Amino acid sequence: QISKLEDLNELKDRIGIDMLRDSLSRYAPEQLKDLDGLESKLTQLKELTEAKIPEDIDKLKNTGLLFGAESIFLNFPSFGIGNITPNFSEYILSGLTMNGAMAEFNPGGLLYLAGAFGKSQKAVNQFGVIIDPLTTDSVNVTPTYYRGLYSARAGFGRNDGTHIFLTGLYANDDITSLNDSISKQVAPQSNYVLGLEGKISFLEDKLTILGQVNGSSITEDERASSTEGLIPDQLNSIVSPKTSTHLDLTFLGKAMLNLPKSDFNVSLSTQYVGPGYLSLGTPFLRTDYLKYEAIAEQKFLSRQISVGGFYRTESDNLANLKSSTTVSNGFGLKLGLNFKGLPFISMNYSPISQESSYRTDSVFTLKSTTTSLGIQASYSYPIDKNSSIYGSTTAAFNKQSQENNFENSIGFDNSVLFLNQTLSFAFPLTLSFGVSVNSLAQTGLVDIKSDILDVNLGATYTAFQIWDNGINFYRQSTNSIDSKLGVGLSSSYRVFQNKDGSKYGIIELRGEKNIYDNTIDKTLNYDEMLGRITMTFAW
C-alpha cells in the first residue's frame, strides 16, 4: 500500500491532481478512493515521525504500516530471557546483570506492568588463594551465596511520560548453597525494597514535576537472632527482621520548566540517599549524601548565543556515624556562540570547593578547591570556489588545577592545548593533522613537572564505496625522558552487504610499526611490528 501511495504522489506532482483524477476515472476507477485518501495518509505518516510508542499504535494501524502480531509486540517496551539488565529505578533495580527473565507491558501507554526475576549472584564454594587452571596465576577468592532476585512494577502511564509506578524488590541468599565450613566465612543477606514514583506535566509539557521515595530493609546476616515482639506481628511475618536488620530511605524531587518560545529552561532538584539504604538490585548506588542542584540556560538571537550555569551543594555523614564530614559547593558558567558563517565557540568555567572536617582528639578541617576552565572553537568551510575541498579546524584549551590548605598536601595544575585540521575532498579522500601539548605540574612533597607532545598525521580513502583504506603516523615525547614513534596501515573490504546494511561480511587487515625509546631505563625500549586479520560477518 505504501508503494501505491508513493506512485500516486509522484504522478500528482508530475501531472497535477486534476489530470490525475481524470485519468483514474477513465482507466482505473478503483484507485480513486486511494487518491482521495492520499493527502490524509501522507499527513499521518509525517505526524508519525514523532509518534510515541505504544501510545500511537492505533495511528500506525490506520496507515497500514502495522499488523496484528506487530502491534502485540509493541505493547512490550522491553523483554528478555538469559542475561538481562532490567532498569526499573536507579534506586531499586539498575545496573545489575543477572540470569533470568524480564518483561514490560504497557498497552496504549495506559496500564503499566513489569517484572524481572533470576539469579543475581552465583554460589562460589571456595575460600582463600587458589590457582587459576587457565593462567596458573594465584587468585584470592571470596565465597558468595546463590542469590535470587525478584522485582515487580505496576502503575499507570508511560515510563518516559506522565506516570505513577509502585516498585518492589526482594532478594535473598540461599544459605544451603554453601558448605558449612565455607558458609562461616561470609554472612547471608536478604533485602526488601518498596518505592513509589511519579511524573506529571503541566502547561503543554512546559512544566514537569517528578519525584520518588523508596524504603529498604536490609538484613546483613540472616543467621542473627530475630527481633520478635519489637514490631507488629503482621509486619514481622512479612519482613522477619533480625538484629542485623536496618531500615532507611531515599527520596528525589525535581521540577523542570522549559519555555521553547523563549529558549529558556531551568530545573531544581533535591536528592537524599540515607546512610543505611541498600538495594541488592543497584550494586553501584552511592549512599549517605544530601544534594541540592539548580541548572538554567537561556538562548538569544535565534539560539546563536547560549548562556547557562549551575549551582550544586552536597554533604555526607548524614547520621553523624563517621569520623569525618565532607561538604562540597560549586557553580559553573558556560557560554556558547554559534553565529552563521563564523566559528563556533564554547567556554565553561567551574570552581568546586570541598571541606572535610575530621573528629579525633580535636576537630580539624581540610579544604581544597578544584577549578576547571575550558575553551573550544571549531569551524568548517570550503577552501575552493567549487566546494570540492572542505576544511575543518578545531582548537581547544582545557585547564584544571587543585589547591589545598593543609601542609605537605599535593596540588596540581594540568593544561592541555589541542589543534586539529582535516581536509575532505570531493572524491573520497580525507587528510588529518593533529597536535596537542599536555603540561602537568605537581606540587607538594615532591615537585614534578612534565610536558607531553603528541603529533598525529592520517589519511583515509574509500574506493568503490566498499573498500576503506587508511594510514596513520604518530609521535609522542615526554620532555627528554622518552619518545614513541609509530605508523599504522589498515584496509577493510566489504565482501557483501544487503540493501539495508543488516547483513554484511567484512575482511580487515591491519599492520603497525612501533618504536619506543626511554633515555633513563633502556630495558624498557622496544621495536615491534604487529599484524592482524579480522573477518566479520552478520546475517
C-alpha positions in Angstrom: 0.0 0.0 0.0 2.8 2.4 0.8 4.3 1.7 -2.7 1.0 2.6 -4.2 0.7 5.8 -2.3 4.2 6.8 -3.3 3.4 6.1 -7.0 0.2 8.2 -6.8 2.0 11.0 -5.1 4.7 11.0 -7.8 2.1 11.2 -10.5 0.2 14.0 -8.7 3.4 16.1 -8.5 4.2 15.4 -12.2 0.8 16.0 -14.0 -1.4 17.7 -11.3 -4.2 16.5 -9.1 -7.0 17.3 -11.6 -5.4 15.5 -14.6 -4.6 12.5 -12.3 -8.2 12.3 -11.1 -9.5 12.4 -14.7 -7.1 9.7 -15.8 -8.0 7.4 -12.9 -11.7 7.9 -13.5 -11.3 6.6 -17.1 -8.7 3.8 -16.7 -8.6 2.8 -13.0 -11.7 4.0 -11.2 -11.0 1.6 -8.3 -8.0 3.7 -7.4 -9.9 7.0 -7.0 -10.6 6.0 -3.4 -6.8 5.7 -2.8 -6.3 9.1 -4.3 -8.9 10.7 -2.1 -7.1 9.4 1.0 -3.6 10.2 -0.3 -3.2 13.6 1.4 -4.5 12.4 4.8 -2.3 9.3 4.6 0.8 11.4 3.9 -0.1 13.8 6.7 -0.5 10.8 9.1 2.9 9.5 8.1 4.5 12.8 8.7 3.0 13.0 12.2 4.2 9.5 13.0 7.8 10.7 12.7 7.3 12.0 16.3 4.9 9.3 17.4 5.2 7.8 20.9 5.1 4.0 21.0 3.0 2.3 22.3 0.7 5.3 22.7 0.2 5.8 18.9 -0.2 2.2 17.8 -3.7 3.0 16.5 -2.3 5.6 14.2 0.2 3.1 12.8 -2.6 0.6 12.2 -4.6 3.2 10.3 -1.8 3.8 7.8 -1.4 0.1 7.1 2.1 0.0 8.4 1.2 -2.2 11.4 -0.4 -5.6 11.6 -1.9 -7.6 14.4 1.1 -9.6 15.5 3.4 -6.5 15.3 1.0 -4.4 17.4 1.1 -7.0 20.1 4.9 -6.9 20.4 4.9 -3.1 20.5 2.9 -3.3 23.8 6.1 -4.7 25.3 8.7 -1.9 25.6 11.3 -4.5 26.7 11.5 -8.2 27.4 14.4 -10.6 27.6 15.5 -14.1 28.6 19.0 -15.1 29.7 21.5 -12.4 30.6 19.2 -9.4 31.4 19.8 -5.9 32.8 16.4 -4.6 33.9 16.2 -0.9 34.7 13.2 -0.2 36.9 14.6 2.5 39.1 18.1 3.9 39.7 17.5 3.4 43.5 15.9 -0.1 43.3 16.9 -2.1 40.2 19.5 -0.7 37.8 23.0 -1.6 36.5 22.7 -5.2 37.6 23.2 -8.0 35.1 21.5 -11.3 36.1 20.5 -14.6 34.6 16.7 -14.8 34.3 13.8 -13.2 32.5 12.1 -9.8 32.4 9.2 -8.1 30.6 7.5 -4.7 30.5 3.9 -4.5 29.4 2.4 -1.0 28.5 -0.6 -1.3 26.2 -1.6 2.1 24.8 0.7 3.8 27.3 -2.0 3.4 30.0 -1.6 0.4 32.2 2.0 -0.4 33.1 3.1 -3.9 34.4 6.7 -5.1 34.6 8.6 -7.9 36.3 12.0 -9.5 36.5 13.4 -12.5 38.3 16.5 -14.6 38.2 19.9 -15.3 39.7 21.9 -12.2 40.5 24.8 -13.9 42.2 26.2 -17.4 41.8 27.4 -19.7 44.5 31.2 -19.8 45.0 32.1 -22.6 47.3 35.8 -21.7 47.7 37.8 -19.5 50.0 41.3 -18.2 50.1 44.0 -18.3 47.5 43.6 -20.7 44.6 45.5 -21.4 41.4 43.6 -20.4 38.2 43.9 -23.6 35.9 43.9 -21.5 32.8 46.5 -18.8 33.7 48.2 -20.6 36.6 48.0 -17.3 38.5 47.2 -17.1 42.2 43.7 -15.7 42.7 42.2 -14.6 46.0 38.6 -16.0 46.1 35.8 -14.8 48.4 32.8 -17.2 48.8 29.4 -16.0 47.8 25.9 -17.5 48.2 23.5 -18.2 45.4 21.3 -15.1 45.4 17.8 -15.0 43.9 16.2 -11.6 43.0 12.6 -10.9 42.2 11.2 -7.5 41.3 7.7 -6.2 40.1 6.4 -2.9 39.0 2.9 -1.7 38.4 1.1 1.6 37.7 -0.3 3.8 35.0 1.2 5.9 32.3 4.4 5.7 30.2 7.9 5.3 31.6 9.1 8.4 29.7 5.9 10.4 30.2 3.3 11.1 32.9 3.1 8.1 35.2 2.7 6.8 38.7 4.5 3.5 39.5 4.9 1.3 42.5 8.0 -0.9 42.5 9.0 -3.7 44.8 12.1 -5.9 45.1 13.0 -9.0 47.2 16.4 -10.6 47.2 17.9 -13.3 49.4 20.9 -15.6 49.7 20.4 -19.3 49.8 22.0 -20.5 53.0 22.2 -24.1 51.7 24.2 -23.1 48.6 27.5 -23.2 50.5 29.2 -25.9 52.5 29.0 -25.4 56.3 32.8 -24.8 56.6 32.7 -22.2 53.8 29.5 -20.5 54.9 31.1 -19.4 58.2 33.3 -17.0 56.2 30.5 -14.9 54.8 27.1 -13.8 56.0 23.9 -14.5 54.0 21.8 -11.4 53.3 18.2 -10.6 52.5 16.7 -7.4 51.2 13.2 -5.9 50.8 12.7 -2.6 48.9 9.5 -0.7 48.1 9.3 2.5 46.2 6.7 4.9 44.8 7.5 7.3 41.9 5.5 9.7 39.8 5.9 12.2 37.0 3.4 14.8 35.7 3.5 17.6 33.2 1.5 20.9 33.0 1.1 23.8 30.7 1.5 21.7 27.5 4.6 20.0 28.9 6.3 23.2 29.7 6.4 22.4 33.5 7.3 18.9 34.6 7.4 17.7 38.2 8.8 14.3 39.2 9.6 12.6 42.4 10.1 9.3 44.1 10.5 7.8 47.6 12.0 4.4 48.4 12.4 2.5 51.6 14.7 -0.5 52.1 15.1 -3.2 54.7 18.5 -5.0 54.6 19.4 -7.9 56.8 23.2 -8.2 56.7 23.2 -11.6 58.4 20.3 -14.0 58.2 21.8 -16.1 61.0 21.4 -13.3 63.6 18.8 -13.6 66.2 15.2 -12.3 65.5 13.5 -9.3 66.9 10.1 -10.8 67.6 8.0 -8.6 69.8 9.6 -5.3 68.8 7.4 -4.7 65.8 3.8 -5.7 65.0 3.2 -9.4 64.2 1.6 -8.6 60.8 4.8 -6.8 59.7 7.1 -9.4 61.4 5.5 -12.2 59.3 6.5 -10.4 56.1 9.9 -8.9 56.8 11.2 -11.3 59.6 13.7 -8.7 60.9 16.9 -9.7 62.7 19.2 -7.8 65.0 21.3 -7.2 61.9 18.4 -5.6 60.0 18.4 -1.9 59.4 15.9 0.4 57.6 16.5 3.6 55.6 15.1 5.5 52.7 15.8 7.7 49.6 13.8 10.5 48.1 14.1 12.6 44.9 12.2 15.7 43.9 12.7 17.6 40.7 10.9 20.4 38.9 11.7 21.4 35.3 10.5 24.4 33.4 11.0 24.5 29.6 9.8 27.5 27.5 10.6 26.8 23.9 9.4 30.1 22.5 11.6 32.0 25.0 14.5 29.5 24.6 14.7 29.2 28.4 14.9 26.2 30.7 15.6 25.7 34.3 15.5 22.8 36.8 15.6 22.5 40.5 16.2 19.2 42.3 17.0 17.7 45.7 18.2 14.2 46.3 18.6 12.2 49.6 20.1 8.8 50.0 20.3 7.6 53.6 23.4 6.0 55.0 21.6 2.8 55.8 19.8 2.5 52.5 20.7 -0.5 50.4 19.2 -2.3 47.5 20.8 -5.5 46.2 19.5 -4.6 42.8 21.7 -1.5 42.5 25.3 -2.5 43.1 26.8 0.9 42.2 24.5 3.2 44.2 26.3 5.8 46.2 24.7 6.3 49.7 24.9 8.7 52.6 24.5 12.1 50.9 22.1 15.0 50.5 22.3 17.2 47.4 20.7 20.3 46.0 21.1 21.4 42.5 19.9 24.2 40.2 20.5 24.4 36.4 19.5 27.1 34.0 20.1 28.0 30.3 18.9 30.9 28.2 19.5 31.4 24.4 19.4 34.6 22.4 19.3 35.8 18.8 17.7 32.8 17.3 19.8 30.5 19.5 23.1 31.9 18.2 24.1 32.8 21.8 23.5 30.5 24.8 24.3 31.3 28.4 23.9 28.8 31.2 25.1 27.8 34.6 24.5 25.6 37.6 24.9 25.6 41.4 25.3 22.5 43.4 25.8 21.7 47.1 26.3 18.3 48.7 27.0 16.9 52.2 27.5 13.4 53.6 27.7 11.8 57.1 24.0 12.4 57.5 23.7 10.3 60.6 27.0 11.5 62.1 28.3 7.9 62.2 31.6 8.5 60.5 34.7 10.4 61.9 34.6 12.9 59.0 32.0 15.0 57.3 32.5 16.4 53.8 30.7 19.4 52.3 31.2 20.4 48.7 29.9 23.5 46.9 30.3 24.6 43.4 29.0 26.5 40.5 29.6 26.6 36.8 29.1 29.0 33.9 29.0 28.3 30.2 28.8 30.5 27.1 28.2 29.3 23.5 28.5 31.5 20.4 27.2 30.0 17.1 26.8 32.8 14.5 26.2 31.9 10.9 29.4 32.0 8.9 31.6 32.3 11.9 33.5 29.7 14.1 31.5 28.0 16.9 33.0 29.0 20.3 32.2 27.5 23.7 33.6 28.4 27.1 33.0 27.0 30.5 34.3 27.8 34.0 33.7 25.8 37.2 35.3 26.1 40.6 34.3 23.3 43.1 35.3 23.7 46.8 35.4 20.7 49.2 35.7 20.9 53.0 36.3 17.9 55.2 36.0 18.0 59.0 37.7 15.2 61.0 37.0 14.4 64.6 39.9 12.9 66.5 41.1 14.4 69.8 40.2 17.7 68.3 38.4 18.8 65.2 40.4 19.9 62.2 39.3 20.9 58.7 40.9 20.2 55.3 39.9 22.4 52.4 40.6 22.0 48.7 39.4 23.8 45.6 39.4 22.4 42.1 38.9 24.8 39.2 38.2 23.8 35.6 38.4 26.1 32.6 37.6 25.1 29.0 37.6 27.0 25.7 36.9 25.4 22.3 36.5 26.8 18.8 35.6 24.9 15.6 34.9 25.9 12.1 34.0 24.1 8.8 34.5 26.0 5.5 35.0 25.4 1.7 38.6 26.0 0.6 37.9 26.5 -3.2 35.1 28.2 -5.1 33.8 24.9 -6.4 33.4 23.5 -2.9 35.4 20.4 -4.0 37.6 20.7 -0.9 36.3 21.3 2.6 38.3 22.2 5.7 37.5 21.8 9.3 39.6 23.3 12.1 39.2 22.7 15.8 41.2 24.3 18.6 40.8 23.7 22.3 42.3 24.7 25.7 41.5 23.0 28.9 43.0 23.7 32.3 42.3 22.1 35.7 44.0 22.9 39.0 43.7 22.0 42.6 44.8 23.9 45.7 44.8 22.6 49.3 45.1 24.4 52.6 47.0 21.7 54.6 50.7 21.2 55.0 52.5 18.8 52.7 49.4 18.4 50.5 49.6 17.6 46.9 48.3 20.1 44.4 48.4 20.0 40.6 48.0 22.2 37.6 47.2 20.4 34.3 46.8 22.3 31.0 46.1 20.8 27.5 46.3 22.7 24.2 44.9 20.9 21.2 44.7 21.7 17.5 43.2 19.5 14.7 42.9 20.2 11.0 41.1 18.0 8.4 40.7 18.3 4.6 37.9 16.5 2.9 37.9 16.2 -0.9 35.0 15.7 -3.3 36.4 12.3 -4.1 36.5 10.0 -1.0 39.9 11.2 0.5 40.3 12.8 3.9 43.6 14.1 5.3 44.0 15.0 9.0 46.6 16.6 11.2 46.6 16.9 15.0 48.9 18.2 17.7 48.5 18.5 21.4 50.6 19.7 24.3 49.9 18.5 27.8 51.6 20.3 30.7 51.4 18.8 34.2 52.8 20.4 37.3 52.5 18.8 40.7 53.4 20.5 44.0 53.8 19.1 47.5 56.2 16.7 49.0 57.9 16.3 45.6 57.6 18.9 42.8 57.0 17.3 39.4 56.7 18.9 36.0 56.3 17.2 32.7 55.3 18.3 29.1 53.9 15.7 26.7 53.8 16.5 23.0 51.6 14.4 20.6 51.6 14.7 16.8 49.3 12.7 14.5 49.0 12.6 10.7 46.5 10.5 8.9 44.7 9.8 5.6 41.7 7.7 4.7 40.4 6.8 1.2 37.4 4.8 0.1 37.4 3.0 -3.2 34.3 1.7 -5.0 32.3 2.7 -1.8 33.2 -0.7 -0.3 37.0 -0.6 0.2 38.3 1.6 3.1 42.0 2.3 3.4 43.9 4.3 5.9 47.4 5.3 7.1 48.4 6.9 10.3 51.6 8.3 11.7 52.2 9.5 15.3 55.0 10.7 17.5 54.8 11.2 21.3 57.5 12.6 23.5 57.8 13.5 27.2 60.4 16.2 28.0 63.7 14.5 27.2 62.7 11.3 29.1 61.1 9.1 26.4 59.6 9.1 23.0 57.3 6.9 20.9 57.1 6.7 17.1 54.7 4.7 15.1 53.0 4.1 11.8 49.9 2.1 11.0 48.1 0.8 7.9 44.6 -0.5 7.6 42.5 -1.9 4.8 38.9 -3.3 5.0 36.8 -4.7 2.2 33.1 -5.2 2.4 32.6 -8.7 0.7 28.9 -8.4 0.6 26.0 -6.3 2.0 22.3 -6.2 1.6 20.3 -3.0 0.9 19.6 -2.0 4.5 23.0 -3.0 5.8 21.8 -5.5 8.3 23.7 -8.4 6.6 27.3 -8.0 5.6 30.7 -9.5 5.5 34.0 -7.6 6.1 37.6 -8.6 5.8 40.1 -6.2 7.5 43.9 -6.2 7.5 45.9 -4.0 10.0 49.6 -3.6 10.4 51.6 -1.3 12.6 55.3 -0.5 13.5 56.1 0.9 17.0 59.4 2.2 18.4 59.8 3.2 22.0 62.9 4.8 23.4 63.5 5.6 27.1 66.6 7.6 27.8 66.6 6.7 31.5 65.9 3.0 31.5 67.0 1.3 28.3 65.5 -2.0 29.4 62.0 -0.5 28.6 62.9 0.1 25.0 61.2 -1.9 22.2 60.9 -2.1 18.5 57.9 -4.1 17.4 55.8 -4.9 14.3 52.2 -6.1 14.7 49.7 -7.5 12.2 46.1 -8.6 12.4 43.5 -10.0 10.1 39.8 -9.8 11.1 36.8 -11.3 9.4 33.3 -10.1 10.5 30.0 -11.5 9.3 26.5 -10.5 10.2 23.3 -12.3 8.9 
